[in-house]
Every structure is written in structure tokens, then in C-alpha cells.
Amino acid sequence: MQLNSDSFQPLQQNSPIASIALANTTYRQDAWRRLKKNKLAMLGLYTVLFIIVVAVVGPWLSGLSYSDQDLNETNRPPSADHWFGTDNLGRDLFIRVLYGARISLSIGIVASFINLTIGVIYGGIAGSFGGRVDRIMMNIVDILYGIPVLLYVILLMVILMPGLTNIFIALGISYWLGMARIVRGQILSLKEQEYVLAARTIGANKWRILFYHLIPNSLGPIIITMTLAIPEAIFTEAFLSFIGLGVAAPMASWGVLASEGVASLRSYPFQLFFPAMAISITMLAFNFLGDGLRDALDPRVRR
Amino acid sequence: MLRYMLNRTLNSLFVLLAIITITFLLMHAIPGGPFTGEKNIPAAVLKNIEERYRLNDPLWKQYGDYLANLIRFDLGPSFKYEGRTVNDIIRESFPVSFQLGMVSIGLATLLGIPAGALAALRQNRWQDYSTMFLATLGVSVPSFVLATLLIYIFAVKLGLLPAAMWDGAEYVILPALSLAGHPMAFIARLTRSSMLEVLAQDYIKTARAKGLPPITILFRHALKNALLPVVTYIGPMSAAILTGSFVIETIFAIPGLGRHFVTSIYNRDYTVILGITIFYSVLIIGLNLVVDLIYPLLNPRIKMNENQEG
């Protein structure tokens, strides 16, 4: 190998050095990359997106509504006209399942919204204020936690009378406890970190630290808990509707459809099959997504 | 230790009292009395009925009477069924629910734990993937869907097992399976993750290095420690099985407590709703308490004060 003066070129001042290091990845990009590698989680994500699109758009595209009856077409098996068949009043089951998706998804959205607002703020305040505030707030949560949720939702539904709004209320009263616990635990450990100390020394007050530093940094566990709370809420609605405490008659939630399907299981099993599939697939998709998010956002428990 | 136990017990009693109070107030907050829905009752008769059930007393007195009766384990009369008390209903139907629940818990643990352990031992191999896929499926499929699926396959199509009623051993299988599905899947997932954690510990390496037979390592060293989190799941599991039995008993027409609960909701039989809720709460809170008290004995590493922090 011959070396002469041409081999050596002076480096210009401030010229970029060839990138040896990989591009910086933020926590979010890193998590997204890990999530993309998880096939089941991505399948779950796409399924959830698909269900959302179908639930929003589907009913518009069809001329029928969930309560349109056609008594000449009762209990028809699935066909080109009625993809999922018809029920005993001649209502198109496909349309009813689509409307059911709207109900179930809105339940899921409301549940996650409640989780986010009440649960995160409650847990956040308890965790960051500590001391007596924490003890009292968490004692209340512990007491409510000792009560089986479903039992209480049922009792609330007995009092409030069945209906969609009341399901929202019942879920609102009961479905934020787990989130509050998790956020509090997360914040208790985060608040000893240096950046919180740094923020405190510049003079940021407790609320600012809570909302600008602690909560954004607990986003991982919050998202995971939320994703797993959604299927639970959907299941609760289906359960309530199934035992007759859910949405009222002409409306079609998946639980209502399933319980109608059970009544005619022997003669027309397809009437149960489709709503049951819809519930199961949705729950499965959310669970896969939630598991995947847990692996992606919390690298410590990586497989 | 003693202080911890006392603390937990008092706490449970407090929770129980809170539940009783809340439920009582909720039941009395319902607009209209339990008999206002009845057709054509003359005002005088209605007044007599309300007098008989002491519905005209002030609320605090009703509450006091109820608590006083509760201490003597008297849950009061049913509003709907003349001459039947809530105690009668529970005494008749709870044994049925208890049998069903026990079989389900047995199924869930006896199948769930080995499945989870197998998945952990064969991590990232097909055994792991298939078990965990099934477990996620089990967590996702609602019990009433599973129940109707089982009825359709085993009762309607194959005609092997009865589809409903409660009349002998073969009547237990389908409802118990549908009730056990969810907890079984959950236990499998729990066992797997805790088993993986234990298998990575140094003492497992030590045991291997000593040349102990794999079977001994599996049972004595790994499984024994991995099952600790599963013990804490007993409380939530019993709650899940109890509430699950509302639907399962209704589907299978099993004369258990869960079905009575659902029927009493349809009938708006408030004393029965109240009584069964309290009964369930006592059961679940009691079980949680037992688990909390046993846990430190099983796992001496936990310090009492840490445990309280939750």
C-alpha cells in the first residue's frame, strides 16, 4: 500500500464527521419499531382499525337500519342479500352487528376516556402529593377495589334502569380504579428521579411537575392499561346486555344479539354465531394489541 | 405479624360495612317502593303490606334493623315469594353454585398451571406459541359465547352431554368448562410469566450445576416459587367465577345462586338482590382476606409493611 500526500486530506473545520453512530431513536420510535416486529400485535392493531372503519362507515353504505323489519324474510340463513342472515323479525343481522360495533366501540372509547381522566388524575395527585393525601385517597380506592366490579355495575344498572347512557355512568363510577393504582405506583418511583429534582429547583410547582413531567413519563403503563381496559368494558356491556340490563330493545348491541341468538340456538345457530364472532374477534384484537404494547413499551419484561 | 393480621381483618370488616351500607342505600334510592309496580292494589292493602315489611319506618331505623338482623345472619324476607326468606333461597341454591364453582376452580388450576409451566419451559417454541394463543383466546372469548359454543357442539350436534338442568355428574361438565375458561387462560398466562422469571434466577442455575434431576428442579425449585403470584389470583378468580355463574347458570338452567340473583333482578326483588350481594361480598372479601393472611407465610421474603403499601 502506497501512501503519498494525496491520501491525506485535511478535514475542514466544522465539517460533519461520517456518521458512525446510528441515528438517535427516541423512546417512542423504539417502541413503535418493537411493536411493528410483533406480528400478532400488528394483526390486532389492523383488526381494531378495520372494525372502527367498518363501524363508522358501514351503516351509511347500507339502506337498511338496525330496526328495519321484513316479515317475509324472517330467519333466513346467510345469503348474498343478507350476509349474516336475518332474525326472527326479518331484520338484517349484518346491519345489526355493524350497529352493535358502534355501541361496543363507543363503550370502549368512553371507558378509556374515564380511565384517562379520572384514573390518571386521581392516581397522579395521590402519587405526587404523597403523605396523608395519598393515604386517604388510596384507602378509598382500596375499599372500592374490594368490591367485585361486575356486581356493582349490575346493582347500578338495576337502579339506573337499562340504557346506553346508564351503562356509561355505571362504567364511569367503577372503571378507573386499576388505572389510579398503576399511575400512582409509577409516579411514586418517578418522582425521585433527577429531572424532577431539576424541575423543582427551577421553581416549578407540584401541578406543573405532575402534568408536564410525571404523567408524560408514565405514558407507557397508561397506554397499556387503557388498551386492556377497553376489551373489559366491551365485555361488561355484552354481559349486561346478555342478562337483560344493557341497551333497550330495538337497539342492537352485541350482547343483545348474542342473547337473542341463544334463544334460537337449536334452529338457527348462525344467529348466535355472527355476534359471538364479532365480540370474540374484537376482544382478541384488543388483547393482542395490549400484550404487544406491553412488550414494546416496557422493554424490561421483554421475552 | 399479629398487628398486620389484625389490620387486614379490620380493614376487611370496614370494607364489608361500606358495601352493606352502599348497597342498602342504593336499594332504597330506587324511586317507588317494591310494590308500586303491582297492579290494582287498593291503597289500604298497599299500606298494610308496607307496614308488614316495615317500609314506613324512617330510613335510619330500617338500616339499623337490617344491620341488627344481619348480625344474626337473618337477611329478611323475599318481597316476591310469599313466605320465603332470603336465607331459604341461599341455603337451597348455594350448594349447587358451590359445587359448580369448585369443579371450575379445580379445572382452571389443574389445567392452567401445567399449561403455563409447559409454555415457559418451551419458551419461544411451538408449545409456547400455541398455549399462549389458546390462552389469549380464552381470555378474549366471553363465557356466554364459550357456553353456547360448547352446548352447540356437545349437546346439539354430538348429543354426548346434556344441554341444561342439574341432575348428576354429567350435567356439571359443560357449565364447569365454560365457567373455567377465562380463569384457566389467565392462570396459564400468569404461571408462564412468573415461571420465566423464576427460571432465570441464580438458584435454578445452582441447582442445575449441582446435577439435580430436571424433575426435582422443576417441582421443588421452579414451580414452587413460580406459583406464588398464582395464589394471589385466587381472590379475583373466585370473584370471576361467582359473577360468571350469573350467566352460566342462566344459560344452563342450573338452580344455583347466580340464577336466583339474575331472576331477582328481573323481578326487582330488592331484599333478595341486597341479600345475595352481601353474601357474595362476604365470600369474596373473606377469600381475599385468607389469601392476604396466608401469603406472607408462603413467601417470607415479603415484609409486612411493604405488603401494606400494595
Boltz contact constraints between the chains, C-beta under 6 A:
constraints:
  - contact:
      token1: [A, 143]
      token2: [B, 15]
      max_distance: 6.0
  - contact:
      token1: [A, 143]
      token2: [B, 18]
      max_distance: 6.0
  - contact:
      token1: [A, 146]
      token2: [B, 15]
      max_distance: 6.0
  - contact:
      token1: [A, 146]
      token2: [B, 285]
      max_distance: 6.0
  - contact:
      token1: [A, 147]
      token2: [B, 19]
      max_distance: 6.0
  - contact:
      token1: [A, 148]
      token2: [B, 239]
      max_distance: 6.0
  - contact:
      token1: [A, 148]
      token2: [B, 243]
      max_distance: 6.0
  - contact:
      token1: [A, 148]
      token2: [B, 284]
      max_distance: 6.0
  - contact:
      token1: [A, 150]
      token2: [B, 243]
      max_distance: 6.0
  - contact:
      token1: [A, 155]
      token2: [B, 26]
      max_distance: 6.0
  - contact:
      token1: [A, 158]
      token2: [B, 265]
      max_distance: 6.0
  - contact:
      token1: [A, 159]
      token2: [B, 26]
      max_distance: 6.0
  - contact:
      token1: [A, 159]
      token2: [B, 30]
      max_distance: 6.0
  - contact:
      token1: [A, 235]
      token2: [B, 142]
      max_distance: 6.0
  - contact:
      token1: [A, 238]
      token2: [B, 142]
      max_distance: 6.0
  - contact:
      token1: [A, 242]
      token2: [B, 144]
      max_distance: 6.0
  - contact:
      token1: [A, 243]
      token2: [B, 262]
      max_distance: 6.0
  - contact:
      token1: [A, 262]
      token2: [B, 148]
      max_distance: 6.0
  - contact:
      token1: [A, 265]
      token2: [B, 148]
      max_distance: 6.0
  - contact:
      token1: [A, 266]
      token2: [B, 156]
      max_distance: 6.0
  - contact:
      token1: [A, 269]
      token2: [B, 152]
      max_distance: 6.0
  - contact:
      token1: [A, 272]
      token2: [B, 148]
      max_distance: 6.0
  - contact:
      token1: [A, 276]
      token2: [B, 145]
      max_distance: 6.0
  - contact:
      token1: [A, 279]
      token2: [B, 142]
      max_distance: 6.0
  - contact:
      token1: [A, 280]
      token2: [B, 140]
      max_distance: 6.0
  - contact:
      token1: [A, 280]
      token2: [B, 141]
      max_distance: 6.0
  - contact:
      token1: [A, 283]
      token2: [B, 140]
      max_distance: 6.0
  - contact:
      token1: [A, 284]
      token2: [B, 140]
      max_distance: 6.0
  - contact:
      token1: [A, 287]
      token2: [B, 136]
      max_distance: 6.0
  - contact:
      token1: [A, 287]
      token2: [B, 139]
      max_distance: 6.0
  - contact:
      token1: [A, 287]
      token2: [B, 140]
      max_distance: 6.0
